């Protein structure tokens, strides 16, 4: 033991300190991305299945058919309606939170409260986006009937099983609906 304590042939102080700094730097490089990342790829996106129908040219009926609760708070969810080559952001805070089986009615007003006029006979794309994860939650084509208040069928309405057709040609090949919406 005495021989071990008298042996001073260890690492010189300067290279030893540099070796310790190198090891600490490598540990930081390996651990820092895990500790300090914003976790965007881990952000939760709600999954939901809805059915959206036009009541008339100024209102939509939204039915929650399954999935997660959907909070329509403007700081959490963005609702857009695309038609006529432009995208309109809708004000939907009146819907609050929809759960499975709930039905909500949405007046077509812009995020600033201005009414949005949709010409009867228009086909619009209704989109719901989660703002936290910046991911799309739901998309559906909505047909505004030729006369206000009619329950006219959209001839190429996608099936309401939660999936949708992103390709208009695929939607057209599906054919007309026999039993209504």
Secondary structure, DSSP 8 states (H G I E B T S, - for coil): -HHHHH---S--HHHHHHHHHHHHHHHHHHHHHHHH---GGG-----EEEEEEEEETTEEEEEEEEES-EE--TTTEEEEEEETTEEEEE--GGG-EE-TT-EEEEE-BBTTS-B----TT-EEEEEEEETTTTEEEEEEEEE--SSTT-----TT---SSS---SSHHHHHHH---SS--
